Amino acid sequence: MFAFLVVVGFTLCFFGRALVKPTLFLLGIFIATFLIMYIFYSTFLKTDTKTWVAWAVLGGSVVAGLILGFIFQKFAKVGAFALAGWGGFTLGLILYNAFMYKAIGGSQAGYWAW
């Protein structure tokens, strides 16, 4: 995954503004798919969930991602705002996984509050 993201990052770096709208479109797909899957698997779905339910959730989240990606591409300022929010979210996850889980003590409430 690291190698893939390095290649994508260099491509975006060298082509700049020409790839802003495709990047926002892909970002919308990624954000919606990740958040829907994250919420569903952390609250509703368990390990004994039927396979077709998991595929249906994945398909629905990709369709929602396509819609969100179109909105981000159409309204670039909204997409840039979402990109900054996604960056903050991932930074928070990195900090939590690096050392904050020890400070919080592994509590569920501390995880969601952090």
Buried (B, 14 or more C-beta within 10 A) or exposed (E): EEEEEEEEEEEBEEEEEEBBBEBBBBBBBBBBBBBBBEEBBEEEBEEEEEEEEBEEBBEBBBBBBBEBBBBBBEEEEBBBEBBEEBEEEEEEEEEBEEEBBEEBEEEEEBEEEE
